[in-house]
Amino acid sequence: MLAQTQLIPRLPVAEWANSVVGWITKTLEPITEPLDALIEGAVGGLAFMLTAPPELIMIVVFAAIAFLLAGWRVALFTVVGLVLIISLDLWAEAMLTLSLVLASAVTALVIGIPIGIIAAKSQRTEAVAMPVLDTMQTMPAFVYLVPVALVFSLGETPALIATVVFAAPPAVRLTMLGIHQVPTETVEAAHAFGSTPWQTLMKVELPLSVRSIMAGVNQVIMLSLSMVVIAALVGASGLGEPVLVGLGNLDVGAALVGGLGIVILAIVLDRITRGFERKDRMGISMIRSRKRSNSASPDPLAEGGSTSGGGSGG
């Protein structure tokens, strides 16, 4: 049996990977260093904007955003959640985590939604994208966290890149799903009225795909937040640090406090995005029902014209 297995050639994947990472580190250093500085500056600037104002002012700002996007119930829940974070003495860590999550989620959505649109329109692109997405979703984060940490310096940059790789697939998949679920008759009607492919996409397909796309936004944010502890391994600041310290020191209390902060922040972000999705869906339903009622109601000018015509004929 051993002799039979020896006939199968061995693939030196580890050597290939190390060679590629070494080549990237040396050759692309003029590119990776400015990119590292750019990402660190962007995440650091966002973190400064969130941590510089007093906590109560930021709570009011977050509550106002939650009220505009999801209603007063979610706004009240946001206030309660943020007050709990302050009571756990995790405000600074929570804002640092939020800055990394927002930067990662925006990057993943900017990359994922256009790829999802292209893949929904092209079967070849979809055939190429699906195995890549499967690999991104199933490969452990530590596998691509190591080379990214070697190419870039420790800090926010490898954490953001690893988070984007982990969180981007739902944006691609759910954008594709939303466009595929648009009724073919609706698209054909838009083409029949002379809409260009771009107009059909922007005015028909994407508006009808909002529910699926917003579900993708929610999933991207949740997956970005789930990488907090792993991101702390490469030097990212935030709520992952107390969890990591508690794990290293076998301090259950420190790990529990950090975990509670992550849970509270995750629930707040989830309620805001889901509330915005429901609010947007209700708005679309109201517009559709209004259009149906307008099309079903008779035209008073036409009725008046027919009545006057009948009277003059008599």
SEBA-509999 format. One record per residue (C-alpha): residue number from 1; residue in three letters; x, y, z. Coordinates in Angstrom, 3 decimals. Example, Ala and Ser with C-alpha at 12.3 -4.5 7.8 and 13.67 -1.06 7.14 Angstrom:
BEGIN
resi/resn/px/py/pz
1/ALA/12.300/-4.500/7.800
2/SER/13.670/-1.060/7.140
This chain:
BEGIN
resi/resn/px/py/pz
1/MET/0.000/0.000/0.000
2/LEU/2.864/2.366/0.858
3/ALA/4.584/1.569/-2.417
4/GLN/1.395/2.390/-4.324
5/THR/1.019/5.766/-2.661
6/GLN/4.649/6.566/-3.425
7/LEU/3.786/6.431/-7.123
8/ILE/1.598/9.541/-6.690
9/PRO/3.720/12.676/-7.153
10/ARG/3.843/15.113/-4.244
11/LEU/2.987/18.760/-4.858
12/PRO/5.344/21.231/-3.150
13/VAL/2.539/23.677/-2.428
14/ALA/4.187/25.004/0.738
15/GLU/7.406/25.837/-1.116
16/TRP/5.463/27.495/-3.926
17/ALA/3.452/29.597/-1.490
18/ASN/6.549/30.699/0.424
19/SER/8.280/31.630/-2.826
20/VAL/5.294/33.682/-3.990
21/VAL/5.004/35.512/-0.666
22/GLY/8.738/36.205/-0.633
23/TRP/8.615/37.539/-4.192
24/ILE/5.631/39.764/-3.387
25/THR/7.311/41.091/-0.245
26/LYS/10.480/42.099/-2.107
27/THR/9.111/43.080/-5.517
28/LEU/5.919/44.899/-4.581
29/GLU/7.355/46.773/-1.606
30/PRO/7.034/50.157/-3.417
31/ILE/3.301/49.422/-3.724
32/THR/2.578/47.678/-0.435
33/GLU/4.173/50.357/1.755
34/PRO/2.040/53.271/0.418
35/LEU/-1.038/51.012/0.473
36/ASP/-0.280/50.086/4.065
37/ALA/0.067/53.749/5.009
38/LEU/-3.169/54.617/3.175
39/ILE/-5.225/51.935/4.927
40/GLU/-3.713/52.700/8.320
41/GLY/-4.451/56.400/7.817
42/ALA/-8.042/55.791/6.683
43/VAL/-8.887/53.450/9.550
44/GLY/-7.042/55.673/12.025
45/GLY/-8.872/58.775/10.820
46/LEU/-12.223/57.036/11.125
47/ALA/-11.292/55.833/14.605
48/PHE/-10.350/59.387/15.603
49/MET/-13.712/60.683/14.381
50/LEU/-15.501/58.106/16.534
51/THR/-13.388/58.426/19.677
52/ALA/-12.652/62.180/19.811
53/PRO/-16.174/63.476/20.657
54/PRO/-17.646/62.823/24.120
55/GLU/-19.468/59.539/24.555
56/LEU/-22.896/61.105/25.141
57/ILE/-22.662/63.157/21.945
58/MET/-21.765/60.052/19.946
59/ILE/-24.680/58.174/21.519
60/VAL/-27.026/60.934/20.350
61/VAL/-25.497/60.769/16.851
62/PHE/-25.850/56.982/16.654
63/ALA/-29.413/57.165/17.992
64/ALA/-30.316/59.762/15.355
65/ILE/-28.842/57.571/12.604
66/ALA/-30.738/54.550/13.930
67/PHE/-33.969/56.573/14.088
68/LEU/-33.608/57.776/10.486
69/LEU/-32.723/54.342/9.148
70/ALA/-34.802/51.991/11.278
71/GLY/-37.254/53.866/13.522
72/TRP/-37.557/54.868/17.157
73/ARG/-37.522/51.353/18.616
74/VAL/-34.133/50.592/17.112
75/ALA/-32.925/54.047/18.174
76/LEU/-33.936/53.312/21.771
77/PHE/-32.255/49.916/21.605
78/THR/-29.108/51.584/20.239
79/VAL/-29.012/53.985/23.187
80/VAL/-29.392/51.126/25.674
81/GLY/-26.703/49.060/23.959
82/LEU/-24.185/51.894/23.823
83/VAL/-24.837/52.790/27.468
84/LEU/-24.093/49.163/28.364
85/ILE/-20.825/49.380/26.434
86/ILE/-19.873/52.474/28.443
87/SER/-20.799/50.710/31.682
88/LEU/-18.458/47.858/30.702
89/ASP/-15.677/50.439/30.175
90/LEU/-15.291/49.365/26.538
91/TRP/-16.216/52.560/24.706
92/ALA/-12.795/53.238/23.168
93/GLU/-12.341/49.597/22.155
94/ALA/-15.853/49.485/20.679
95/MET/-15.230/52.590/18.570
96/LEU/-11.906/51.205/17.318
97/THR/-13.657/47.981/16.367
98/LEU/-16.476/49.908/14.710
99/SER/-13.993/51.892/12.625
100/LEU/-12.356/48.695/11.357
101/VAL/-15.737/47.040/10.730
102/LEU/-17.063/50.035/8.789
103/ALA/-13.900/50.330/6.692
104/SER/-13.883/46.590/5.967
105/ALA/-17.606/46.450/5.190
106/VAL/-17.492/49.437/2.842
107/THR/-14.481/47.969/1.025
108/ALA/-16.142/44.550/0.749
109/LEU/-19.368/46.098/-0.588
110/VAL/-17.567/48.349/-3.084
111/ILE/-15.799/45.264/-4.429
112/GLY/-18.557/42.685/-3.988
113/ILE/-21.661/44.420/-5.369
114/PRO/-20.149/45.307/-8.792
115/ILE/-18.728/41.784/-9.105
116/GLY/-22.160/40.393/-8.252
117/ILE/-23.775/42.559/-10.935
118/ILE/-21.233/41.480/-13.559
119/ALA/-21.555/37.817/-12.564
120/ALA/-25.357/38.026/-12.774
121/LYS/-25.058/39.369/-16.321
122/SER/-22.327/37.012/-17.540
123/GLN/-22.442/33.236/-17.174
124/ARG/-18.685/32.993/-17.754
125/THR/-17.972/35.442/-14.961
126/GLU/-20.357/33.554/-12.685
127/ALA/-18.647/30.255/-13.521
128/VAL/-15.286/31.752/-12.547
129/ALA/-16.590/33.615/-9.494
130/MET/-18.408/30.728/-7.808
131/PRO/-15.331/28.532/-7.093
132/VAL/-13.418/31.594/-5.915
133/LEU/-16.253/32.526/-3.546
134/ASP/-16.451/28.945/-2.265
135/THR/-12.720/29.029/-1.535
136/MET/-12.945/32.396/0.217
137/GLN/-15.798/31.196/2.432
138/THR/-14.377/27.782/3.356
139/MET/-10.663/28.514/3.766
140/PRO/-9.733/29.280/7.401
141/ALA/-8.899/32.911/7.996
142/PHE/-5.511/32.062/9.494
143/VAL/-4.350/30.658/6.144
144/TYR/-4.479/33.989/4.329
145/LEU/-3.864/36.034/7.483
146/VAL/-0.252/34.802/7.661
147/PRO/0.879/35.910/4.165
148/VAL/-0.963/39.224/4.462
149/ALA/0.773/39.878/7.777
150/LEU/4.134/39.094/6.142
151/VAL/3.532/41.352/3.148
152/PHE/2.214/44.245/5.253
153/SER/3.276/45.380/8.683
154/LEU/1.277/44.317/11.718
155/GLY/-1.703/46.525/12.441
156/GLU/-4.970/47.495/10.811
157/THR/-3.972/46.719/7.199
158/PRO/-3.667/42.905/7.406
159/ALA/-6.765/42.849/9.616
160/LEU/-8.770/44.827/7.050
161/ILE/-7.588/42.743/4.087
162/ALA/-8.305/39.454/5.856
163/THR/-11.716/40.744/6.923
164/VAL/-12.581/41.829/3.380
165/VAL/-11.601/38.415/2.009
166/PHE/-13.784/36.722/4.612
167/ALA/-16.776/39.073/4.394
168/ALA/-17.039/39.903/0.674
169/PRO/-18.627/36.650/-0.655
170/PRO/-22.160/37.337/0.719
171/ALA/-22.201/40.701/-1.061
172/VAL/-21.412/38.985/-4.369
173/ARG/-23.778/36.053/-3.898
174/LEU/-26.791/38.022/-2.666
175/THR/-26.395/40.679/-5.361
176/MET/-26.396/37.917/-7.963
177/LEU/-29.427/36.318/-6.301
178/GLY/-31.359/39.579/-6.230
179/ILE/-30.785/40.294/-9.923
180/HIS/-31.598/36.698/-10.901
181/GLN/-34.909/36.957/-9.006
182/VAL/-36.095/39.993/-10.971
183/PRO/-38.994/38.799/-13.171
184/THR/-37.999/38.351/-16.799
185/GLU/-41.239/40.017/-17.909
186/THR/-40.284/43.198/-16.060
187/VAL/-36.883/43.353/-17.754
188/GLU/-38.425/42.642/-21.160
189/ALA/-41.004/45.382/-20.604
190/ALA/-38.214/47.853/-19.814
191/HIS/-36.430/46.874/-23.021
192/ALA/-39.665/47.177/-24.982
193/PHE/-40.056/50.775/-23.798
194/GLY/-36.599/51.594/-25.105
195/SER/-34.514/51.387/-21.940
196/THR/-30.807/50.869/-22.424
197/PRO/-29.102/48.040/-20.488
198/TRP/-27.696/50.616/-18.048
199/GLN/-31.126/52.195/-17.513
200/THR/-32.689/48.772/-17.030
201/LEU/-30.061/47.894/-14.444
202/MET/-30.261/51.152/-12.499
203/LYS/-34.029/51.769/-12.673
204/VAL/-35.476/48.252/-12.754
205/GLU/-33.154/45.464/-11.657
206/LEU/-31.264/47.086/-8.789
207/PRO/-34.372/48.673/-7.184
208/LEU/-36.120/45.304/-7.298
209/SER/-33.003/43.657/-5.829
210/VAL/-32.726/45.999/-2.848
211/ARG/-34.038/43.446/-0.353
212/SER/-31.450/40.845/-1.329
213/ILE/-28.636/43.403/-1.541
214/MET/-29.486/44.767/1.911
215/ALA/-29.387/41.225/3.268
216/GLY/-25.895/41.042/1.792
217/VAL/-24.963/44.299/3.519
218/ASN/-26.150/42.869/6.828
219/GLN/-24.160/39.678/6.336
220/VAL/-21.017/41.579/5.362
221/ILE/-21.200/43.681/8.536
222/MET/-21.823/40.646/10.739
223/LEU/-18.963/38.672/9.184
224/SER/-16.661/41.673/9.505
225/LEU/-17.485/41.858/13.190
226/SER/-16.879/38.134/13.622
227/MET/-13.241/38.683/12.585
228/VAL/-12.541/41.024/15.511
229/VAL/-10.712/38.482/17.672
230/ILE/-8.704/37.095/14.746
231/ALA/-7.795/40.637/13.694
232/ALA/-6.374/41.242/17.167
233/LEU/-3.804/38.519/16.487
234/VAL/-2.139/40.739/13.861
235/GLY/-2.164/43.888/15.946
236/ALA/-5.608/45.375/15.256
237/SER/-6.979/47.384/18.158
238/GLY/-10.492/47.007/19.516
239/LEU/-12.743/44.588/21.323
240/GLY/-10.675/41.604/20.250
241/GLU/-7.812/42.642/22.518
242/PRO/-9.492/41.934/25.896
243/VAL/-10.732/38.597/24.563
244/LEU/-7.235/37.704/23.372
245/VAL/-5.661/38.837/26.654
246/GLY/-8.218/36.859/28.632
247/LEU/-7.505/33.788/26.518
248/GLY/-3.761/34.123/27.006
249/ASN/-4.001/34.679/30.768
250/LEU/-6.890/32.254/31.307
251/ASP/-8.852/35.234/32.618
252/VAL/-12.487/34.299/32.120
253/GLY/-13.776/37.679/33.289
254/ALA/-11.716/39.732/30.824
255/ALA/-12.657/37.465/27.929
256/LEU/-16.331/37.564/28.943
257/VAL/-16.384/41.371/29.111
258/GLY/-14.796/41.671/25.673
259/GLY/-17.189/39.088/24.281
260/LEU/-20.193/40.948/25.688
261/GLY/-18.981/44.136/24.006
262/ILE/-18.745/42.330/20.665
263/VAL/-22.223/40.841/21.097
264/ILE/-23.814/44.196/21.988
265/LEU/-22.181/45.972/19.054
266/ALA/-23.182/43.164/16.692
267/ILE/-26.828/43.250/17.791
268/VAL/-26.990/47.046/17.444
269/LEU/-25.567/46.960/13.906
270/ASP/-27.822/44.042/12.974
271/ARG/-30.976/45.804/14.173
272/ILE/-30.077/49.009/12.327
273/THR/-29.416/47.279/8.997
274/ARG/-32.452/45.003/9.284
275/GLY/-34.663/47.922/10.269
276/PHE/-33.450/49.894/7.267
277/GLU/-34.186/46.901/5.037
278/ARG/-37.764/46.623/6.359
279/LYS/-38.312/50.374/6.083
280/ASP/-37.053/50.414/2.510
281/ARG/-39.229/47.422/1.611
282/MET/-42.314/49.128/3.071
283/GLY/-41.535/52.260/1.047
284/ILE/-41.287/50.268/-2.171
285/SER/-44.591/48.505/-1.394
286/MET/-46.329/51.845/-0.768
287/ILE/-45.045/53.241/-4.072
288/ARG/-46.250/50.145/-5.934
289/SER/-49.695/50.237/-4.319
290/ARG/-49.993/53.950/-5.095
291/LYS/-49.133/53.296/-8.722
292/ARG/-51.739/50.529/-8.902
293/SER/-54.426/52.760/-7.389
294/ASN/-53.576/55.577/-9.792
295/SER/-53.719/53.275/-12.791
296/ALA/-57.005/51.736/-11.609
297/SER/-58.772/55.070/-10.954
298/PRO/-60.699/56.490/-13.950
299/ASP/-59.519/59.671/-15.637
300/PRO/-61.991/62.472/-14.718
301/LEU/-61.195/64.429/-17.899
302/ALA/-61.971/61.411/-20.028
303/GLU/-65.255/60.842/-18.199
304/GLY/-66.194/64.496/-18.535
305/GLY/-65.393/64.440/-22.248
306/SER/-67.526/61.384/-22.890
307/THR/-70.405/62.843/-20.879
308/SER/-70.363/66.133/-22.723
309/GLY/-70.059/64.293/-26.033
310/GLY/-73.128/62.212/-25.235
311/GLY/-75.111/65.316/-24.262
312/SER/-74.317/67.168/-27.487
313/GLY/-75.173/64.108/-29.552
314/GLY/-78.582/63.954/-27.888
